[in-house]
Amino acid sequence: MRQDLSGTGAARGSALGRARVRLPHALEVEERQIAAGEVEAEVARFHAAVAAVRTEMHQLRERLHGALAHEVGEFLDLHALLLDDPDLLRGIDDLIRTGRYSADYALRLQRDRLAGVFAGMDDAYLRSRIDDIDQVIGRLHAALHQRSADLQGIAGEILVTDAVAPAELAQLHAQGVLGVVTAGGSALSHSAILARSLHLPLVVGAPQALQRINDGDVLVIDGGSGLVVVEPDADDLRAHRARVNEAKRERRQLNRLRREPSRTLDGFDVRLWANAESRQDVAEAHALGAAGVGLYRTEFLFMHSRELPDEDTQFRAYRDLVLGMTGRTVTVRTLDLGADKADQTGLALRDEPNPALGLRGVRLSLARAGLLHTQLRAIVRASGYGPVRVLVPMVSGVEEMRAVRAALAQVQQELRAEGHAIAEQVPLGAMIEVPAAALALPAFIGLCDFLSIGTNDLVQYVLAADRTNEALGELYSPLHPAVLRLLREVVRLAARHAKPVAVCGEIGGDPLFTPLLLALGLTELSLHPATLLEVRRAIRGCDRGRLLAAAPALLRARERRAIERWLARHAPAAA
């Protein structure tokens, strides 16, 4: 019987397939005690399962490439750290030895204990980490029974579940799954961001999906509107085919823009930079005509190794990046470990009480002796092969920028004295992602050669809303009046001081936000290569002069709905 369900479109695209329903995770294990003589064998069985899961996750990590290596790798690294957590492992050992419980039941008891601890935390970010615990424990439970914990998809299916992790999403896509519907989730979650880069249709926030969809039902999902149709009729099928054909036509049109300028209707050129973390990203950015690399993430060098990368290892990576862009400017962000990005070297703290507000970004670089100095030497050495800029993350005030500026000057002096051929100038920029940096910018803008606004963190900190927390999905939004006014002030101040400024967060790569960013005065955007052509098309359909004239009305808006109406009125014309 046909029925309509409503959710939130999180990754555009239309999919038609059979439903595969996965019910919410629950570790249902009966209580079972073992004999005294079985205890050590049961402990050994548990530790064998831990070793098997470590190997499984390492193998999955090795299979990831390009954007997947960054998006999914962060979560696999976090889960690997949880496997090394002595509190988790020792607690299960104690339950087996002192309570004489089976490994399965000890695993369940320890999970329930940890869930109680996390549920009582005041910080929403830390409360949400129980999802990571559940995913690790699910893998351990599967390993105890020598079966795969990975979700096996079948080509032609649409997964219907309560939530989906990024690692699962990448696997499902590789297996030919056509789309995903989740009962919870946010369009701004890590999984949603990954789904968009994979072009995998995703509908989130469809709470009735698990109650009203059965295994084997035929579904049509629209990842743009959030519509889910169960047992579609002839009209639904025709509408699906029309969306698919329109998507193919759109892709052909976009491909014709590969060599076209990012120029507005009134003749203004907008610079489109690429965010990158791999050679594949760099090659794609070059092929699409990006102005350069606006944000190169260096974390992968630290997250994929159990030892800190030395100067030469870093230098070779940055040199190859510069060579790959053949003379176009490359912006290398210094190390941004911390919060949800943990490494295997022990550099980032594992047990910070509030990691989102902790020792991360430039704070970590300055706190660890020699860390920043080594990285700056590698970056500046690479400047001898092409134009390079240095971008500093998590800046909060003048002291940090002054310290980095001094360190950069010292490194340049050292390298010249050693006979290295380096650039005459290596511009230094600050990421504006902490509200304090935006408010204190007049005090340290003179220390900056350029600025980059990291809207993902800026929105999170301005609104005190964790973007990974499903309960805050409606609150976390760049369309909050306070966010827009803060962006406008940063852009105005940069213009007064003749400092280039770009947006490098998710909104920069979403063509729906392009008119808004142009209205705020932004002339540079840095985005993932996968969305570059879509944003270029949006720019070519905008009249910048009209948008600037309409900016006062945008900034007078008092609520999100008014801003959404402004966006609807100023949607770009077909380019």
KADALIN-V475868 format. One record per residue. N is the residue number from 1. RES is the residue in three letters. SS is DSSP state (alpha for helix, beta for strand, coil for the rest). PHI is phi in whole degrees, 0 to 359 (999 if undefined). Layout:
# KADALIN-V475868
n | res | ss | phi
N | RES | SS | PHI
N | RES | SS | PHI
This chain:
# KADALIN-V475868
n | res | ss | phi
1 | MET | coil | 999
2 | ARG | coil | 291
3 | GLN | beta | 207
4 | ASP | beta | 257
5 | LEU | beta | 235
6 | SER | beta | 244
7 | GLY | coil | 219
8 | THR | beta | 246
9 | GLY | beta | 292
10 | ALA | beta | 244
11 | ALA | beta | 212
12 | ARG | coil | 296
13 | GLY | coil | 135
14 | SER | beta | 245
15 | ALA | beta | 227
16 | LEU | beta | 233
17 | GLY | beta | 187
18 | ARG | beta | 276
19 | ALA | beta | 283
20 | ARG | beta | 239
21 | VAL | beta | 266
22 | ARG | coil | 244
23 | LEU | coil | 287
24 | PRO | coil | 305
25 | HIS | coil | 298
26 | ALA | coil | 210
27 | LEU | coil | 267
28 | GLU | coil | 269
29 | VAL | coil | 226
30 | GLU | coil | 286
31 | GLU | coil | 293
32 | ARG | coil | 214
33 | GLN | beta | 255
34 | ILE | coil | 242
35 | ALA | coil | 285
36 | ALA | alpha | 303
37 | GLY | alpha | 287
38 | GLU | alpha | 262
39 | VAL | alpha | 299
40 | GLU | alpha | 296
41 | ALA | alpha | 295
42 | GLU | alpha | 289
43 | VAL | alpha | 297
44 | ALA | alpha | 297
45 | ARG | alpha | 298
46 | PHE | alpha | 295
47 | HIS | alpha | 291
48 | ALA | alpha | 295
49 | ALA | alpha | 294
50 | VAL | alpha | 299
51 | ALA | alpha | 297
52 | ALA | alpha | 295
53 | VAL | alpha | 291
54 | ARG | alpha | 302
55 | THR | alpha | 297
56 | GLU | alpha | 299
57 | MET | alpha | 289
58 | HIS | alpha | 296
59 | GLN | alpha | 295
60 | LEU | alpha | 296
61 | ARG | alpha | 300
62 | GLU | alpha | 293
63 | ARG | alpha | 277
64 | LEU | coil | 275
65 | HIS | coil | 220
66 | GLY | alpha | 59
67 | ALA | alpha | 299
68 | LEU | alpha | 298
69 | ALA | alpha | 300
70 | HIS | alpha | 279
71 | GLU | alpha | 296
72 | VAL | alpha | 277
73 | GLY | alpha | 301
74 | GLU | alpha | 302
75 | PHE | alpha | 287
76 | LEU | alpha | 296
77 | ASP | alpha | 295
78 | LEU | alpha | 297
79 | HIS | alpha | 293
80 | ALA | alpha | 296
81 | LEU | alpha | 294
82 | LEU | alpha | 297
83 | LEU | alpha | 295
84 | ASP | coil | 264
85 | ASP | coil | 291
86 | PRO | alpha | 297
87 | ASP | alpha | 296
88 | LEU | alpha | 293
89 | LEU | alpha | 287
90 | ARG | alpha | 295
91 | GLY | alpha | 297
92 | ILE | alpha | 288
93 | ASP | alpha | 302
94 | ASP | alpha | 297
95 | LEU | alpha | 295
96 | ILE | alpha | 289
97 | ARG | alpha | 283
98 | THR | alpha | 272
99 | GLY | coil | 269
100 | ARG | coil | 55
101 | TYR | beta | 270
102 | SER | coil | 296
103 | ALA | alpha | 301
104 | ASP | alpha | 300
105 | TYR | alpha | 288
106 | ALA | alpha | 299
107 | LEU | alpha | 297
108 | ARG | alpha | 294
109 | LEU | alpha | 298
110 | GLN | alpha | 293
111 | ARG | alpha | 299
112 | ASP | alpha | 295
113 | ARG | alpha | 297
114 | LEU | alpha | 296
115 | ALA | alpha | 299
116 | GLY | alpha | 295
117 | VAL | alpha | 294
118 | PHE | alpha | 295
119 | ALA | alpha | 296
120 | GLY | coil | 274
121 | MET | coil | 282
122 | ASP | coil | 285
123 | ASP | coil | 280
124 | ALA | alpha | 295
125 | TYR | alpha | 300
126 | LEU | alpha | 290
127 | ARG | alpha | 300
128 | SER | coil | 288
129 | ARG | coil | 290
130 | ILE | alpha | 299
131 | ASP | alpha | 298
132 | ASP | alpha | 293
133 | ILE | alpha | 301
134 | ASP | alpha | 299
135 | GLN | alpha | 293
136 | VAL | alpha | 292
137 | ILE | alpha | 293
138 | GLY | alpha | 298
139 | ARG | alpha | 294
140 | LEU | alpha | 296
141 | HIS | alpha | 297
142 | ALA | alpha | 295
143 | ALA | alpha | 293
144 | LEU | alpha | 300
145 | HIS | coil | 253
146 | GLN | coil | 54
147 | ARG | coil | 229
148 | SER | coil | 282
149 | ALA | coil | 273
150 | ASP | coil | 290
151 | LEU | coil | 286
152 | GLN | coil | 265
153 | GLY | coil | 261
154 | ILE | coil | 239
155 | ALA | coil | 305
156 | GLY | coil | 97
157 | GLU | beta | 266
158 | ILE | beta | 239
159 | LEU | beta | 284
160 | VAL | beta | 239
161 | THR | beta | 207
162 | ASP | coil | 282
163 | ALA | coil | 200
164 | VAL | coil | 222
165 | ALA | coil | 277
166 | PRO | alpha | 304
167 | ALA | alpha | 297
168 | GLU | alpha | 295
169 | LEU | alpha | 298
170 | ALA | alpha | 297
171 | GLN | alpha | 293
172 | LEU | alpha | 299
173 | HIS | alpha | 299
174 | ALA | alpha | 295
175 | GLN | alpha | 274
176 | GLY | coil | 95
177 | VAL | coil | 295
178 | LEU | coil | 271
179 | GLY | beta | 185
180 | VAL | beta | 221
181 | VAL | beta | 236
182 | THR | beta | 239
183 | ALA | coil | 289
184 | GLY | coil | 246
185 | GLY | coil | 96
186 | SER | coil | 228
187 | ALA | coil | 291
188 | LEU | coil | 250
189 | SER | coil | 287
190 | HIS | alpha | 298
191 | SER | alpha | 296
192 | ALA | alpha | 294
193 | ILE | alpha | 298
194 | LEU | alpha | 295
195 | ALA | alpha | 301
196 | ARG | alpha | 294
197 | SER | alpha | 289
198 | LEU | alpha | 274
199 | HIS | coil | 58
200 | LEU | coil | 256
201 | PRO | beta | 305
202 | LEU | beta | 220
203 | VAL | beta | 243
204 | VAL | beta | 244
205 | GLY | coil | 61
206 | ALA | coil | 248
207 | PRO | coil | 298
208 | GLN | coil | 272
209 | ALA | alpha | 300
210 | LEU | alpha | 288
211 | GLN | alpha | 274
212 | ARG | alpha | 246
213 | ILE | coil | 246
214 | ASN | coil | 248
215 | ASP | coil | 308
216 | GLY | coil | 91
217 | ASP | coil | 300
218 | VAL | beta | 274
219 | LEU | beta | 236
220 | VAL | beta | 240
221 | ILE | beta | 238
222 | ASP | beta | 243
223 | GLY | coil | 289
224 | GLY | coil | 273
225 | SER | coil | 270
226 | GLY | coil | 87
227 | LEU | beta | 280
228 | VAL | beta | 237
229 | VAL | beta | 248
230 | VAL | beta | 264
231 | GLU | coil | 50
232 | PRO | coil | 297
233 | ASP | coil | 265
234 | ALA | alpha | 299
235 | ASP | alpha | 296
236 | ASP | alpha | 297
237 | LEU | alpha | 294
238 | ARG | alpha | 296
239 | ALA | alpha | 295
240 | HIS | alpha | 297
241 | ARG | alpha | 298
242 | ALA | alpha | 295
243 | ARG | alpha | 294
244 | VAL | alpha | 296
245 | ASN | alpha | 295
246 | GLU | alpha | 295
247 | ALA | alpha | 295
248 | LYS | alpha | 295
249 | ARG | alpha | 297
250 | GLU | alpha | 297
251 | ARG | alpha | 296
252 | ARG | alpha | 296
253 | GLN | alpha | 296
254 | LEU | alpha | 297
255 | ASN | alpha | 299
256 | ARG | coil | 287
257 | LEU | coil | 268
258 | ARG | coil | 303
259 | ARG | coil | 249
260 | GLU | coil | 272
261 | PRO | coil | 286
262 | SER | coil | 271
263 | ARG | beta | 239
264 | THR | coil | 287
265 | LEU | coil | 300
266 | ASP | coil | 264
267 | GLY | coil | 85
268 | PHE | coil | 261
269 | ASP | beta | 270
270 | VAL | coil | 258
271 | ARG | beta | 275
272 | LEU | beta | 252
273 | TRP | beta | 263
274 | ALA | beta | 248
275 | ASN | beta | 277
276 | ALA | beta | 211
277 | GLU | coil | 213
278 | SER | coil | 207
279 | ARG | alpha | 295
280 | GLN | alpha | 298
281 | ASP | alpha | 297
282 | VAL | alpha | 296
283 | ALA | alpha | 297
284 | GLU | alpha | 293
285 | ALA | alpha | 300
286 | HIS | alpha | 297
287 | ALA | alpha | 294
288 | LEU | coil | 271
289 | GLY | coil | 80
290 | ALA | coil | 297
291 | ALA | coil | 295
292 | GLY | beta | 164
293 | VAL | beta | 260
294 | GLY | beta | 271
295 | LEU | beta | 202
296 | TYR | beta | 252
297 | ARG | beta | 277
298 | THR | coil | 265
299 | GLU | alpha | 298
300 | PHE | alpha | 301
301 | LEU | alpha | 294
302 | PHE | alpha | 265
303 | MET | alpha | 279
304 | HIS | coil | 261
305 | SER | coil | 223
306 | ARG | coil | 273
307 | GLU | coil | 235
308 | LEU | coil | 296
309 | PRO | coil | 293
310 | ASP | coil | 279
311 | GLU | alpha | 299
312 | ASP | alpha | 293
313 | THR | alpha | 298
314 | GLN | alpha | 294
315 | PHE | alpha | 303
316 | ARG | alpha | 298
317 | ALA | alpha | 294
318 | TYR | alpha | 289
319 | ARG | alpha | 299
320 | ASP | alpha | 296
321 | LEU | alpha | 298
322 | VAL | alpha | 297
323 | LEU | alpha | 297
324 | GLY | alpha | 295
325 | MET | coil | 267
326 | THR | coil | 43
327 | GLY | coil | 96
328 | ARG | coil | 277
329 | THR | beta | 296
330 | VAL | beta | 243
331 | THR | beta | 253
332 | VAL | beta | 261
333 | ARG | beta | 275
334 | THR | coil | 294
335 | LEU | coil | 309
336 | ASP | coil | 236
337 | LEU | coil | 281
338 | GLY | beta | 119
339 | ALA | coil | 54
340 | ASP | coil | 269
341 | LYS | beta | 248
342 | ALA | coil | 254
343 | ASP | coil | 254
344 | GLN | coil | 261
345 | THR | coil | 267
346 | GLY | coil | 86
347 | LEU | coil | 293
348 | ALA | coil | 278
349 | LEU | coil | 292
350 | ARG | coil | 271
351 | ASP | coil | 244
352 | GLU | coil | 296
353 | PRO | coil | 295
354 | ASN | coil | 214
355 | PRO | alpha | 298
356 | ALA | alpha | 295
357 | LEU | alpha | 245
358 | GLY | coil | 252
359 | LEU | coil | 276
360 | ARG | coil | 219
361 | GLY | coil | 61
362 | VAL | alpha | 296
363 | ARG | alpha | 298
364 | LEU | alpha | 292
365 | SER | alpha | 299
366 | LEU | alpha | 281
367 | ALA | alpha | 279
368 | ARG | coil | 257
369 | ALA | coil | 304
370 | GLY | coil | 85
371 | LEU | alpha | 296
372 | LEU | alpha | 293
373 | HIS | alpha | 300
374 | THR | alpha | 297
375 | GLN | alpha | 292
376 | LEU | alpha | 296
377 | ARG | alpha | 300
378 | ALA | alpha | 296
379 | ILE | alpha | 294
380 | VAL | alpha | 293
381 | ARG | alpha | 300
382 | ALA | alpha | 293
383 | SER | alpha | 295
384 | GLY | alpha | 289
385 | TYR | alpha | 254
386 | GLY | coil | 160
387 | PRO | coil | 295
388 | VAL | beta | 228
389 | ARG | beta | 238
390 | VAL | beta | 248
391 | LEU | beta | 242
392 | VAL | beta | 254
393 | PRO | coil | 271
394 | MET | coil | 62
395 | VAL | coil | 291
396 | SER | coil | 235
397 | GLY | coil | 186
398 | VAL | alpha | 293
399 | GLU | alpha | 299
400 | GLU | alpha | 293
401 | MET | alpha | 293
402 | ARG | alpha | 295
403 | ALA | alpha | 294
404 | VAL | alpha | 290
405 | ARG | alpha | 300
406 | ALA | alpha | 293
407 | ALA | alpha | 296
408 | LEU | alpha | 295
409 | ALA | alpha | 297
410 | GLN | alpha | 296
411 | VAL | alpha | 296
412 | GLN | alpha | 299
413 | GLN | alpha | 297
414 | GLU | alpha | 299
415 | LEU | alpha | 294
416 | ARG | alpha | 294
417 | ALA | alpha | 294
418 | GLU | coil | 277
419 | GLY | coil | 92
420 | HIS | coil | 284
421 | ALA | coil | 273
422 | ILE | coil | 236
423 | ALA | coil | 295
424 | GLU | coil | 299
425 | GLN | coil | 230
426 | VAL | coil | 238
427 | PRO | coil | 301
428 | LEU | beta | 242
429 | GLY | beta | 232
430 | ALA | beta | 243
431 | MET | beta | 276
432 | ILE | beta | 260
433 | GLU | coil | 225
434 | VAL | coil | 249
435 | PRO | alpha | 308
436 | ALA | alpha | 300
437 | ALA | alpha | 293
438 | ALA | alpha | 296
439 | LEU | alpha | 284
440 | ALA | alpha | 266
441 | LEU | alpha | 305
442 | PRO | alpha | 304
443 | ALA | alpha | 282
444 | PHE | alpha | 230
445 | ILE | alpha | 297
446 | GLY | alpha | 293
447 | LEU | alpha | 273
448 | CYS | coil | 250
449 | ASP | coil | 267
450 | PHE | beta | 199
451 | LEU | beta | 228
452 | SER | beta | 222
453 | ILE | beta | 266
454 | GLY | coil | 270
455 | THR | alpha | 291
456 | ASN | alpha | 300
457 | ASP | alpha | 285
458 | LEU | alpha | 300
459 | VAL | alpha | 299
460 | GLN | alpha | 300
461 | TYR | alpha | 283
462 | VAL | alpha | 295
463 | LEU | alpha | 265
464 | ALA | coil | 52
465 | ALA | coil | 226
466 | ASP | coil | 290
467 | ARG | coil | 288
468 | THR | coil | 271
469 | ASN | coil | 270
470 | GLU | alpha | 300
471 | ALA | alpha | 293
472 | LEU | alpha | 252
473 | GLY | coil | 304
474 | GLU | coil | 284
475 | LEU | coil | 282
476 | TYR | coil | 286
477 | SER | coil | 204
478 | PRO | coil | 290
479 | LEU | coil | 270
480 | HIS | coil | 268
481 | PRO | alpha | 306
482 | ALA | alpha | 295
483 | VAL | alpha | 295
484 | LEU | alpha | 296
485 | ARG | alpha | 293
486 | LEU | alpha | 293
487 | LEU | alpha | 301
488 | ARG | alpha | 299
489 | GLU | alpha | 294
490 | VAL | alpha | 297
491 | VAL | alpha | 296
492 | ARG | alpha | 298
493 | LEU | alpha | 296
494 | ALA | alpha | 299
495 | ALA | alpha | 295
496 | ARG | alpha | 297
497 | HIS | coil | 261
498 | ALA | coil | 56
499 | LYS | coil | 253
500 | PRO | beta | 299
501 | VAL | beta | 219
502 | ALA | beta | 232
503 | VAL | beta | 260
504 | CYS | coil | 239
505 | GLY | coil | 273
506 | GLU | alpha | 300
507 | ILE | alpha | 293
508 | GLY | alpha | 294
509 | GLY | alpha | 262
510 | ASP | coil | 253
511 | PRO | alpha | 299
512 | LEU | alpha | 296
513 | PHE | alpha | 266
514 | THR | alpha | 304
515 | PRO | alpha | 300
516 | LEU | alpha | 296
517 | LEU | alpha | 294
518 | LEU | alpha | 295
519 | ALA | alpha | 296
520 | LEU | coil | 282
521 | GLY | coil | 100
522 | LEU | coil | 288
523 | THR | coil | 235
524 | GLU | beta | 222
525 | LEU | beta | 229
526 | SER | beta | 238
527 | LEU | beta | 210
528 | HIS | beta | 292
529 | PRO | alpha | 305
530 | ALA | alpha | 297
531 | THR | alpha | 250
532 | LEU | alpha | 299
533 | LEU | alpha | 292
534 | GLU | alpha | 295
535 | VAL | alpha | 291
536 | ARG | alpha | 300
537 | ARG | alpha | 299
538 | ALA | alpha | 297
539 | ILE | alpha | 299
540 | ARG | alpha | 292
541 | GLY | coil | 259
542 | CYS | coil | 254
543 | ASP | coil | 256
544 | ARG | alpha | 297
545 | GLY | alpha | 300
546 | ARG | alpha | 294
547 | LEU | alpha | 292
548 | LEU | alpha | 298
549 | ALA | alpha | 292
550 | ALA | alpha | 271
551 | ALA | alpha | 299
552 | PRO | alpha | 303
553 | ALA | alpha | 295
554 | LEU | alpha | 298
555 | LEU | alpha | 284
556 | ARG | alpha | 278
557 | ALA | coil | 300
558 | ARG | coil | 256
559 | GLU | coil | 212
560 | ARG | alpha | 300
561 | ARG | alpha | 300
562 | ALA | alpha | 294
563 | ILE | alpha | 292
564 | GLU | alpha | 297
565 | ARG | alpha | 294
566 | TRP | alpha | 299
567 | LEU | alpha | 298
568 | ALA | alpha | 296
569 | ARG | alpha | 289
570 | HIS | coil | 247
571 | ALA | coil | 300
572 | PRO | coil | 294
573 | ALA | coil | 289
574 | ALA | coil | 298
575 | ALA | coil | 266
